[in-house]
Amino acid sequence: MSSEPSRAALERLRTITWDDPGAGLHPRALRALLMREYMRRAALWARACGAEEDRHVRAHS
């Protein structure tokens, strides 16, 4: 798997001016939205990788 999509996403995040008062969203609100999106995507990856089933099996072993 190539790291190009990840690198491109990282570069887009690095170009954001996080403390720009004219950006529209308050920095705390923006960080909250980004964290929510991160957690949503992490859950999708965990589900796709079978992490939920693995945890369930271990808990009932």
Summary of the structure (lengths in Angstrom):
residues: 61
radius of gyration: 16.8
end to end distance: 33.4
largest distance: 54.3
contacts: 95
relative contact order: 0.06
helix: 74%
strand: 0%
